[in-house]
Amino acid sequence: MSDGPTEPCTCSALRRATRALTASYDAALKPVGLRVTQFALLRYLDRLGPIPVSRLAAEAALERTTMGRNLDPLKRRGLVAITPGVEDPRARIVTLTDAGRDAIVAATPYWREAQARINARVDPATVSAVAEALISAA
């Protein structure tokens, strides 16, 4: 007999939910060849404009090395360009290309469909409240 906790682990439950959610969005975006993480990065770049990789990582709440791995396939597909910084050549500046903008346009209807399907099952205000509570607790 175990002396461990009997209540469900919140972290495990949320990780399972996040994986299921990601899989749902990834399946929806499959026709355009993007994963939801890639689509999100393209949208960040569309909103923020050319930006250093380190700042993009901070905006997306990712480690810089993880961001680099996420950008590689987008760069190979020509959806983003990565160039040395003008002021600091060691910095790498990420820019959304025209092909990247086209990818956003092509993917948006699929993303909206997935978003509507998820929002029909889970109240967006509840999701926001949970996210806010967990982020502020970290």
C-alpha positions as CSV (number, residue, x, y, z in Angstrom):
1,M,0.0,0.0,0.0
2,S,1.3,3.4,-1.0
3,D,1.5,6.5,1.2
4,G,1.5,8.7,-1.9
5,P,-1.2,11.3,-2.7
6,T,-4.6,10.1,-3.6
7,E,-5.7,13.2,-5.4
8,P,-5.1,13.5,-9.2
9,C,-2.0,15.4,-10.2
10,T,-3.0,18.8,-11.7
11,C,0.2,19.0,-13.7
12,S,-0.3,15.5,-15.3
13,A,-3.9,16.3,-16.1
14,L,-3.0,19.6,-17.7
15,R,-0.1,18.1,-19.6
16,R,-2.5,15.4,-21.0
17,A,-5.0,18.1,-21.9
18,T,-2.4,20.2,-23.6
19,R,-1.1,17.3,-25.7
20,A,-4.7,16.5,-26.8
21,L,-5.3,20.1,-27.6
22,T,-2.1,20.4,-29.6
23,A,-2.9,17.2,-31.5
24,S,-6.3,18.6,-32.4
25,Y,-4.9,21.8,-33.8
26,D,-2.1,19.9,-35.6
27,A,-4.6,17.7,-37.3
28,A,-6.7,20.7,-38.4
29,L,-3.6,22.4,-39.8
30,K,-2.2,19.3,-41.6
31,P,-3.7,20.2,-45.0
32,V,-1.4,23.3,-45.1
33,G,1.6,21.4,-43.7
34,L,2.0,23.4,-40.5
35,R,1.9,22.4,-36.8
36,V,0.2,24.8,-34.4
37,T,3.5,25.8,-32.9
38,Q,4.7,26.9,-36.3
39,F,1.5,28.7,-37.1
40,A,1.8,30.5,-33.7
41,L,5.4,31.6,-34.5
42,L,4.3,32.9,-37.9
43,R,1.6,34.9,-36.3
44,Y,4.0,36.3,-33.7
45,L,6.3,37.4,-36.5
46,D,3.4,38.9,-38.5
47,R,2.4,41.0,-35.4
48,L,5.9,41.9,-34.2
49,G,7.8,42.3,-37.4
50,P,11.5,41.5,-37.7
51,I,12.7,40.5,-34.3
52,P,15.8,38.9,-32.7
53,V,15.5,35.2,-32.1
54,S,16.0,35.7,-28.3
55,R,13.2,38.2,-28.1
56,L,10.9,36.0,-30.2
57,A,11.7,33.1,-27.8
58,A,10.8,35.3,-24.8
59,E,7.5,36.4,-26.5
60,A,6.6,32.8,-27.1
61,A,7.8,31.7,-23.6
62,L,10.3,29.2,-25.1
63,E,14.0,28.6,-24.5
64,R,16.2,30.2,-27.2
65,T,17.5,26.8,-28.3
66,T,14.0,25.4,-28.6
67,M,13.1,28.5,-30.6
68,G,16.0,27.8,-33.0
69,R,14.8,24.2,-33.5
70,N,11.2,25.5,-34.1
71,L,12.4,28.0,-36.7
72,D,14.6,25.6,-38.7
73,P,11.8,23.9,-40.6
74,L,10.1,27.3,-41.3
75,K,13.4,28.6,-42.7
76,R,13.8,25.5,-44.9
77,R,10.4,26.1,-46.3
78,G,11.1,29.8,-46.9
79,L,8.4,31.0,-44.5
80,V,10.9,33.0,-42.4
81,A,14.3,34.5,-43.1
82,I,17.1,34.6,-40.5
83,T,19.8,37.2,-41.0
84,P,22.6,38.8,-38.9
85,G,21.6,41.9,-36.9
86,V,22.6,45.3,-38.3
87,E,23.7,46.7,-35.0
88,D,25.0,43.5,-33.6
89,P,26.0,40.9,-36.3
90,R,26.0,38.2,-33.6
91,A,22.2,38.6,-33.2
92,R,20.0,36.7,-35.5
93,I,16.9,38.6,-36.8
94,V,13.9,36.6,-37.8
95,T,11.7,38.0,-40.5
96,L,8.4,36.7,-41.9
97,T,8.6,36.2,-45.7
98,D,5.9,36.7,-48.3
99,A,5.6,32.9,-48.4
100,G,5.1,33.0,-44.6
101,R,2.3,35.5,-44.9
102,D,0.7,33.4,-47.5
103,A,1.0,30.4,-45.2
104,I,-0.8,32.3,-42.5
105,V,-3.6,33.2,-44.9
106,A,-3.9,29.6,-46.0
107,A,-3.8,28.2,-42.5
108,T,-6.2,30.6,-40.8
109,P,-9.5,29.0,-41.9
110,Y,-8.3,25.6,-40.6
111,W,-7.1,27.2,-37.3
112,R,-10.4,29.0,-36.9
113,E,-12.3,25.7,-37.4
114,A,-10.2,24.0,-34.7
115,Q,-10.6,27.0,-32.4
116,A,-14.4,27.0,-32.8
117,R,-14.5,23.2,-32.2
118,I,-12.5,23.6,-29.0
119,N,-14.3,26.7,-27.8
120,A,-17.6,24.8,-28.2
121,R,-16.4,22.3,-25.6
122,V,-14.4,24.6,-23.3
123,D,-15.4,28.1,-22.4
124,P,-12.6,30.5,-23.6
125,A,-13.1,32.6,-20.4
126,T,-12.4,29.6,-18.3
127,V,-9.3,28.8,-20.3
128,S,-8.1,32.4,-19.9
129,A,-8.8,32.3,-16.1
130,V,-6.9,29.0,-15.6
131,A,-4.0,30.3,-17.8
132,E,-3.8,33.6,-15.9
133,A,-4.0,31.9,-12.5
134,L,-1.2,29.4,-13.4
135,I,1.0,32.0,-15.0
136,S,0.8,34.4,-12.0
137,A,1.5,31.5,-9.6
138,A,4.7,30.6,-11.4
